[in-house]
Amino acid sequence: MKKLLSLVLVLMMLLTCCVAFAEEATNETNLIGDGANTISIAFDGESFNEEALFGVLQDFYEETGISVEVIYVASTGGWGGFFSKIQTMIAGGDAPDLIRIAIEGFQIFLQNDMIVPMNEYAEKYPEFAALVEDNHEKLVEPFTVDGQIYGYGFDWNNVVTHINTNMLAEAGLEIPDVNWTVDEYLEYARAMTGTREDGTKHYGTQVSTSWFELSAWLYNWGASILNDEMTESTINSPEAVEMFQFLHDLIYVEQVAPVPGSTSGNEFLTDQIGMYFAGRWTLGQYLNNDFNSVAVVYVPTKATNQVISGIGIFPIAKASEKKDEAYKLAAWLSSADSQSRIMSYSAIPSSKKCMDEIVRTSDLPINSYIYADSADIAKSVQCPATYADLQLIFDRYVSLIFADEMDVQSALDACKEEMDMVLMGF
């Protein structure tokens, strides 16, 4: 029996190694330039249009003589999986010079001393630092620690209310003011809920379930998942409890929202869901489905109108042996010109100029300008170094609340207790 167990363990270890090797082997690399003086940059898969990205990198090479190796890192598990792969690469002595990361990973890399400040390089190369002067100052704040800047903003997203204008018209409603209240939102959700002649049920709204979207709701209620220092959970504050109870009651009391997970996700496009909450990342879905019956307004205000932000940057790896060249590329990529060429329609540029040219004047959705205006009141999503573990706890209790399997107060009390243990290092 012991021999059999040992054999099974060995086979499992071999299988794990083979899977890891296969995953590593699928990393895709591309070289732009002659390769004489090369820096590398790691991406989480093909995040941006390759033709546009490579065109920007080709111009960088022609301007500076610095070649760029683009590494598309194969990973699973979203940002968490990508961050783990990058940490493995760094530990194995194969660190990229630049890393494409979202704010969810910033504290991981910062607290593990894997990235370096850019200040000295900005002073050294003022012509490159000037390339990012147009980027919105509010979007750099989360990456400035003790006066040291670790990244320039490139793309970002927020959370706003998306409203199906077909269903508005069906309910005899006008598009609400972009600054509206929770009470007004509830009135709209009630009016847009009903049953059509063919017997199909349509709902006025959908309930958010993710860390990012629910953080946006909490901000507007004067609450948050964590305290400002991100050292303690505040998920069971009276304001947070009130907010979660409100969303819970949309499903089970007001019956203006379906139970999360009970729909396919396309109901907004088929006039079965009147409102839901997301950023600009859904624009591609609208364009691909030739759907233009949508307007956006802010998340309903309870205590304040506080827009959430999640930002992407290109920090310099501490292990890089070519930090000067890496800084130049980081600034080049975050410039207004690069943003205008690379930026996907699923994100908001950090450049004020690009926001004006790409987002503010867009016809889709109606009120697209608020994507740009919201930068002035943006507050970053809370993502400590233990974010991945905290998110798992958060998701579990949110699921229990919205499945009506645990009352709001008890769930949030238990959620806080588990989160605090993680934050204390247990």
C-alpha positions, 0 to 999 in steps of 0.5 A, a space after each residue: 500500500 505504501 509503495 502504491 501511494 509513493 508511486 501515485 505521488 511520484 506520478 502526480 509530481 511528474 504530471 504537475 511538472 509536465 503541465 507547468 512545462 507545457 504552460 511555460 512552453 506556450 509563452 509566445 514571443 515576438 521581436 520588434 527591431 534588430 535585436 542588438 539592444 533589446 528589452 522585454 515586456 510581458 503581457 497577459 495574453 494579447 490584451 491589445 490589437 497586435 498590429 497597433 501595438 507592434 506599430 507603436 513599438 516599431 516607432 519606438 525602435 526607430 526613434 531609440 534603436 531599442 528593440 522590444 521583445 513582446 512576451 505573451 505569458 500563458 497562464 490561467 486564473 485571470 490576473 492572479 494566474 498571470 501575476 503568479 507566472 511573472 513571480 515565477 519568471 522573476 524567481 527563476 532569473 527570467 524577469 521581463 524588463 517591463 510588466 503589463 499589470 492591472 492595479 490588482 497586482 500593484 501591491 503584490 509587486 510593490 511589497 515583494 520588492 519586485 518593481 522600482 520607482 521611476 523618479 530618477 529616470 524621469 529626471 534623467 530623461 525629461 523628454 520621455 517624462 514629458 510624454 506622459 504629462 497629459 495623463 490625468 493626475 488622479 489616475 497616477 495617485 494609486 501608484 505614487 508611494 512616499 513621493 515615488 512613482 511606480 507607474 504611469 497610467 495607460 488604460 482604466 475603467 470605472 463602473 457606471 449604470 448601463 440603461 437599455 433605452 428600448 425598455 425605458 421607452 416601453 416603460 414610458 421613461 426618459 433617460 434619467 439625469 446622469 447624477 441620480 439617487 438610489 430612490 430614483 433608481 429604485 423607481 426606474 427598476 420597478 417601472 421597467 419590471 413586468 411580464 410581456 404579452 408572450 409571458 416572458 418576464 423582464 426585470 428592471 435591473 441586475 445586481 452586481 456581484 464582483 469585488 470591483 462593481 460592489 466596491 463602486 456601490 459601497 463607495 457611493 454609500 460612504 462605505 468600503 470593503 477595507 479601511 483606507 490603509 487596507 489593514 482591516 476589513 470594514 465590510 460589516 459597517 452599518 453603511 455596508 450592511 445597508 447597501 447589501 441589504 438594499 441589493 438583496 431586497 431588489 431580488 427577494 422583496 422588490 423582485 425587480 432583479 433576477 437571482 445572480 447566476 440564473 440568467 445567461 448574461 445576454 438579457 440586456 441585449 435582448 430587452 429582458 434586463 433594463 439596467 446593469 453595472 459595468 465600465 466601458 469594457 462592454 462597448 465591444 459587445 454592443 458594437 459586435 451585436 450592432 446594439 446601440 440602445 444604451 445610455 450610461 449614468 453614474 451609479 446611484 448616489 446614496 451618500 456621495 457620487 464617488 466613481 471607482 477606478 481600476 488602472 493598468 500600468 507598465 512598471 519596471 522590474 527590479 531585476 531588469 538590467 536595462 532599467 533606463 531603456 525600460 523607462 523610456 518604453 514605459 513612458 512611450 507606451 503611456 503617451 497620448 499618441 500610443 494610447 490613441 493608437 493602441 487603446 481598445 474600445 473596451 477601456 478609457 484612456 488615461 490621457 486627457 487629450 485621448 479621453 476628449 478625442 476618443 470617449 467624450 465625443 462618442 455617440 455610443 453609449 449616450 452620455 459617453 462623456 461621463 467616462 471622461 468626466 469621472 476621472 476627476 472624482 475617481 477613487 481607486 479600487 482597494 487591492 492589497 497584496 492579499 487581494 486574491 485571498 480576500 476576493 475568494 472570501 468576499 465572493 463566497 459570502 456575497 454568493 450566500 447573501 444573494 442566494 438568500 442562504 445567509 442573512 446580510 449582517 451575519 454574512 458580513 460579520 463572518 466575512 470581516 472576521 475571515 478577511 481580518 485574519 488574512 490581513 493579519 497574516 494568518 
